[in-house]
């Protein structure tokens, strides 16, 4: 599960980078305007990477993760998006 979380984090980080690139290129993604575009890019770029990776580190530190721990990790994986 922790490897999947790191993968999800890297994918969301890449989405944030692509969104930022599109915003800087003048593409108005989905018609939200420049401010929402930049905030979304920052959200995916920072929260999309940091939250899943920190959760993966926490899961690795637990000797035997419970079902609740794994469920919380799944919510973190899908929660940023």
C-alpha positions as CSV (number, residue, x, y, z in Angstrom):
1,X,0.0,0.0,0.0
2,X,2.8,2.4,0.8
3,X,4.3,2.1,-2.7
4,X,0.9,2.8,-4.2
5,X,0.6,6.0,-2.1
6,X,4.0,7.2,-3.3
7,X,2.9,6.5,-6.9
8,X,-0.3,8.4,-6.4
9,X,1.7,11.3,-4.9
10,X,4.0,11.5,-7.9
11,X,1.1,11.3,-10.3
12,X,-0.7,14.1,-8.6
13,X,2.5,16.1,-8.4
14,X,2.8,15.7,-12.2
15,X,-0.8,16.8,-12.7
16,X,0.0,19.9,-10.7
17,X,3.0,20.6,-12.8
18,X,1.0,20.2,-16.0
19,X,-1.8,22.4,-14.7
20,X,0.8,25.1,-13.8
21,X,2.4,24.8,-17.2
22,X,-1.0,25.2,-18.9
23,X,-1.8,28.2,-16.8
24,X,1.5,29.9,-17.6
25,X,1.0,29.1,-21.3
26,X,-2.3,31.0,-21.2
27,X,-4.7,28.0,-21.3
28,X,-7.8,28.7,-19.3
29,X,-8.5,25.1,-18.1
30,X,-12.2,24.4,-17.8
31,X,-13.0,28.2,-17.9
32,X,-12.2,28.8,-14.2
33,X,-9.9,31.8,-14.7
34,X,-6.3,32.4,-13.9
35,X,-6.6,32.5,-10.1
36,X,-8.4,29.2,-9.7
37,X,-6.0,27.6,-12.2
38,X,-3.0,28.7,-10.1
39,X,-4.5,27.6,-6.8
40,X,-5.4,24.2,-8.3
41,X,-1.9,23.8,-9.6
42,X,-0.5,24.7,-6.2
43,X,-2.9,22.3,-4.5
44,X,-2.0,19.3,-6.6
45,X,1.7,20.2,-6.7
46,X,2.1,20.5,-2.9
47,X,-0.8,18.6,-1.2
48,X,-0.9,16.0,-4.0
49,X,2.7,15.0,-3.3
50,X,3.2,15.7,0.4
51,X,0.0,14.1,1.9
52,X,0.3,10.7,0.2
53,X,4.1,10.4,0.7
54,X,3.8,11.3,4.4
55,X,1.0,8.8,4.8
56,X,3.2,6.2,3.2
57,X,6.0,7.0,5.7
58,X,3.5,6.7,8.6
59,X,2.3,3.3,7.3
60,X,5.9,2.1,7.0
61,X,6.5,3.1,10.6
62,X,3.6,1.0,12.0
63,X,4.6,-2.6,12.6
64,X,1.2,-4.1,11.6
65,X,-1.2,-1.6,10.0
66,X,-4.8,-2.2,10.9
67,X,-7.8,-2.1,8.6
68,X,-8.6,1.4,9.8
69,X,-5.0,2.5,8.9
70,X,-5.3,1.0,5.4
71,X,-8.8,2.6,5.0
72,X,-7.4,6.0,6.0
73,X,-4.6,5.6,3.6
74,X,-7.1,4.9,0.8
75,X,-9.0,8.0,1.7
76,X,-5.8,10.0,1.6
77,X,-4.9,8.6,-1.8
78,X,-8.2,9.7,-3.4
79,X,-8.9,12.7,-1.2
80,X,-6.6,15.3,-2.8
81,X,-8.1,14.8,-6.2
